[in-house]
Amino acid sequence: MTRRGLLPGRARRWACACACAALIGGNAAADLPAATPAATPAATAPTEPPALPRPCTTLLPRPWPATLVERRLHLRRLEAARPRCMDDPAFLAALGALWLEDGDAEQALTWLERALMLDADDLGAQADHALALAALGEPTALRELAAAWRQRADVPPSLRERLLATLDPQEPLRLPLVRLGAPAVERRRSAARGEAALTLGYETNLAVSPRLTELTLTPPEGELTQPVLSIPRRGLAMRADLSWQAAWAPDARQLLRTGLALSTRNAAGHPATDWHQLTAVLGYQRRFGALSAGAQLDAAWFGGRLTEPYALWRSRLLADWALEPCSQGLQLELDARRQSHTRLADSRIIQLSWSLQCRPPAAPQWQWTLQLRGALDRPRSAERPGGRQRIGAATLRLTHRPDALTALDIAAGYTRITDAEGYSPLLDHGAVRWQAQSYLMLELSRALSVQALPGLEWVVQATRFTQDSNLALFRHNGFALYTGLRWPW
């Protein structure tokens, strides 16, 4: 059976009206013709007791969630109950509608198709199914459904008008509003959200320092080996992260966004290794069909007792091509780093990066991202040891959502930094320094059912990092393991 083969049938059932009402946030049943039960002679048919609500139907969100946090909470609850509700069309239709609003049209299509196999007359599922196909680049079904509904008297006018509004040629990027219960001419132009996380963990190298017992110096008069005691500090630590971001869309093609993020790391046993970071972002994006282009300004401030405070200013030009099943991105970045005291380390960086993000159609719960980056770090002072630096980097990230409650995130990266000049005549006779940095990060998150904090997640993060170099002074490695709670609000 083709996907389009699941589209419109005649819809006159009371169950359809209830599902439609739930999906559009209004009383769609009032727009349908009144149902007239067939007369049954008492002598030939016993009176049936009233049907009790099915357990799966009691899980349907009423009223329909109006915020991201509410939607994610309902989505997780329905996903947890899905294995025992696979034969309930109203349940599957609501699950598909939630996935569609959450931006995963592939997942939505899976459950909407099954819902229509069980109940082909469900108007709400028909509408969401057509919208999911349109989101995946198949708008024909949406046009056919809209044309069929124009002349049907049994379709609620509000549902028909909202479906037709998505076909407005002046708004090719308009978000479907069939389930939001808002008038067709309205569209939410602004949104804001935040996230807070508190984790407790253990690190084997809190100060990111080398392990040395001696250091060989190479002055002109001959090599000299000096005893050095450098032992990485390890211990318990606590991390706190707080972020907020807001976006405003003047129209369907433009987006302005801003955000703030604060992160701190505190180790009670080694307070000298504590650090903090504050980041502010302002960006603009405009879409041209599948292409989007934009600009972004970042400002970040870093500090700590063992880290000299410094500021990093970034300006970026971005371009993205959103295609299925992969999208590509290109970014040009100019950075300026300014130390608070050691002005010799001030620098300017020009960087170009390319990224590829794919979600395999056969396994939509998986997504992988590849990023390649090249940069040139130019010091403001000719006296900086090593002079200019050439930087090349590659990052691979894999994410997996086996269900709506669980997420797995794996990332691996490699960066190669090479100086243009000898770092110091006292280190390996003035050899040109190179550094190779690599890391492997794994994060597992699981949603918790806490009524007071909808969307709360339990998180486990593990990171292994290594820096190799031809100069022993710049070699280090470490491992960090954290666990705690994260809450989007």
Secondary structure as UniProt FT lines:
FT   HELIX           4..6
FT   HELIX           14..24
FT   HELIX           28..31
FT   TURN            42..44
FT   TURN            55..56
FT   HELIX           57..59
FT   HELIX           68..81
FT   HELIX           82..84
FT   TURN            86..87
FT   HELIX           89..101
FT   TURN            102..103
FT   HELIX           105..118
FT   TURN            120..121
FT   HELIX           123..135
FT   TURN            136..137
FT   HELIX           140..149
FT   TURN            150..151
FT   TURN            153..154
FT   HELIX           157..165
FT   TURN            166..167
FT   TURN            169..170
FT   TURN            172..173
FT   TURN            178..181
FT   TURN            184..185
FT   STRAND          190..203
FT   TURN            206..207
FT   STRAND          212..217
FT   TURN            220..221
FT   STRAND          224..230
FT   STRAND          235..248
FT   TURN            252..253
FT   STRAND          254..266
FT   TURN            268..269
FT   HELIX           271..273
FT   STRAND          275..288
FT   TURN            289..290
FT   STRAND          291..304
FT   STRAND          310..322
FT   STRAND          326..339
FT   HELIX           343..345
FT   STRAND          347..358
FT   TURN            361..362
FT   TURN            364..365
FT   STRAND          366..379
FT   TURN            382..383
FT   TURN            385..386
FT   STRAND          389..403
FT   TURN            404..405
FT   STRAND          406..422
FT   TURN            425..426
FT   TURN            428..430
FT   STRAND          432..447
FT   TURN            451..452
FT   TURN            454..455
FT   STRAND          457..469
FT   HELIX           472..474
FT   STRAND          476..488
//
